[in-house]
Amino acid sequence: MKSLFWVFVAGLFLGAGRMAPAVNRLPASALHPFGRWLAADSGQVELIGGAAHVGFRFLGSTCALYAYVTDTGHNYLQYELDGVYQRRVRIMGGSRMPVIIKAGSVGPHTVWVYKATEATTGPVFISGIAGQGLAALQRPDAPVIEFIGNSITCGAAADASEIPCGVGEYHDHHNAYYAYGPRVARMLHANYFLSSVSGIGIYRTWNRDGPSMPQVYEKADLIENGRRLWDFSQYKPAIVSIALGTNDLSKGDGKMPRAPFDSATFVGHYIQFVRLVRSKYPAAQIALLSSPMVKGEARVQLQNCLTAVKTVIDTQYPAGKQVALFFFEPMQARGCSGHPSVEDHAILAAQLEPFFRRLLGT
């Protein structure tokens, strides 16, 4: 790791034929991550949740980001340079080669690096940045929105621009940055984080009985048997957006036994989950979202269930903020395996923007 850093430093000092500004290193411990993340024992930043991110500033035209994964597979980061989205970057297991970020001028430049994949894909570790004039960035002071949901909220199966649908692995098509939640948060100049898991529901998953969101929500990595608990004191969301139900209503995979959808069970578990969220964030506005993928009679059934949840919660918490409801328009998704594409997420965000703007009072 150190030898790679000094090779990069030497490259900055030679190449141009004259002495370049001094190169320094910004350790991960100096960064200000936002989202679902943890500080590793060795000082690295462990980006866990989808779109968890870190920001920094550098001078010159090049810097090096040191990121790695601990398994033998691969994962993805994506980044903005000077406020403009650039691309996804594959991080290979077993490799410690840095990600070289190139700019067209000598700067100063700002970079925001995001985890492109969901928590259950596994973490990406950031160990530091090498470059000139480095400084860590913090998110500006702004309202926070937490987006709880399933694969749609993750931005899963949304991006086939590099690897076609049906090719590669499931997380090869993740793009959390362009999911509807981060999109609408950027429209509103709000901060955000994702607590979302593909295939998950309120009382069952898309093809089996569990685990459900209430069973994983308090775990840092959103895994049922995870031993690390999430620290809910890190953020105080102004809005907690919950978009669940698509997978509860799923007909399954045709392989595992699947009971018919039970609306009473769904509503009961949803009420208990909203109570859990309220216990973590008593002052937050709770917003229940339907699903753009649920159509016909199932769409009406889901909307009726969400309305029933609102009625009970509003009655039980008369002094709190009333639950807000948003019902998506049905969508014929254009992403992989029936999911919304990157372009579809732009449509969903446009639908949501006035709803969230009203809730924020902006």
Secondary structure, 3 states (H helix, E strand, C coil): CHHHHHHHHHHHHCCCCCCCCCEEEEEHHHCCCECCEEECCCCCEEECCCCCEEEEEEEEEEEEEEEECCCCCEEEEEEEECCEEEEEEEEECCCCCCEEEECCCCCCEEEEEEECCCHHHCCEEEEEEEEEEEEEECCCCCCEEEEEECHHHHCCCCCCCCCCCCCCCHHHHCCHHHCHHHHHHHHCCCEEEEEECCCCCCCCCCCCCCCCHHHHCCECCCCCCCCCECCCCCCCCCEEEEECCCCCCCCCCCCCCCCCCCHHHHHHHHHHHHHHHHHHCCCCEEEEECCCCCCHHHHHHHHHHHHHHHHHHHHHCCCCCCCEEECCCCCCCCCHHHCCCHHHHHHHHHHHHHHHHHHHCC
